[in-house]
């Protein structure tokens, strides 16, 4: 078996990541997949979570041979579906790359099985472990690859909207909140999928986004170290702190409109989610204010609650962190298009200077 696997069509992790047209197939169990995988990988598990535990137990308590025999029994029931799925996928993609935990028996068996049936697939050398090492190495050395233009501004000035508009105008951006599926505030998960993001998946998505940007400079929002359930890796956070800093300002009415759009108009069941968030805020703002804010929500007085939160909660909360920076550029806009244009011009100026 070892000789057979060593002859398989294998691909190195760096070649796999930088390959333009590819699709990753994760044959590990659902638990392993959800804990951390390669971005956009499809999970076609050889074992269910329960089967994986059972094989591991037999391996530990009985023998390697018995564990292999049980593994073959469990895997054989999945091979027909794996063959049909990957046979179809291989026709549409330049490279189908199969991986397991360490590039061993599970992925090797699948690749060998498919290659023998004429389906061209690769085995990822070193499996997910090698991908994870690649991710951590990239983050560790990212100061060599990227610099950041960092957007600052009080809550509601439209930093995320500006970031999205810059992205649509082909200016490279890194939207940390979208990757973390949380805005980092007490209302952080409103408008996002409730499913928690794992740290491993967050870091993999970060590196994937940075590589796909193909750019030295990226525009990013200023963030605290923690966003929802995940943390910004140390080197990335340092690079952001050491970046070029831009202050965004606008009128309080614009800020109210933006907050209502983000937290009332876009999410489904927004009132229910807002009330839940206010309950979480009660310790900080007191029962009286929390009760009044909930009354505002129930009576659709969204402008009032947005204005009060801006003046009494958000601005005092972020005043200190805003004063920590010397800003390279200040943009005070009435129409958001003005801010987008000013930032695009600033980006092009910096990129142009670097190329000279």
Number of C-alpha atoms within 10 A of each C-alpha: 9 9 7 10 19 11 10 16 17 20 18 15 22 12 10 22 18 12 12 11 12 16 23 22 26 27 23 24 21 17 13 17 21 14 12 18 28 22 17 11 16 15 19 21 23 27 24 16 14 11 16 19 13 16 19 16 13 17 16 11 10 11 11 14 11 14 19 16 12 18 20 15 12 17 20 13 12 14 17 10 12 19 16 11 12 19 18 12 15 17 12 13 11 15 20 24 25 30 31 28 22 16 20 18 16 23 27 27 19 24 26 22 14 19 15 10 11 10 20 19 24 26 29 31 24 20 21 24 17 18 24 20 13 17 19 17 11 18 21 14 12 16 15 10 14 18 19 22 24 22 25 22 21 20 18 25 26 23 24 19 15 22 22 16 18 20 16 11 12 10 19 22 23 20 19 22 19 11 18 27 24 24 20 19 13 16 19 16 21 23 20 15 10 10 8 14 19 17 17 18 20 23 23 23 20 22 18 16 18 21 16 11 16 12 15 16 23 21 27 23 23 19 18 11 15 12 19 19 14 20 16 19 17 12 15 20 16 13 15 23 16 13 19 19 23 23 20 20 22 19 13 15 15 17 20 23 17 19 21 16 13 18 21 20 13 12 14 12 12 17 17 12 17 19 20 14 19 21 17 14 16 14 10 11 15 11 14 9 16 20 14 12 23 21 14 17 20 13 9 13 13 19 16 14 19 23 18 14 17 20 12 11 13 17 15 12 13 13 12 10 10 16 9 8 14 11 15 12 14 17 16 14 17 13 11 17 12 14 22 21 15 14 24 17 12 15 19 13 11 13 14 10 8 10 6 5
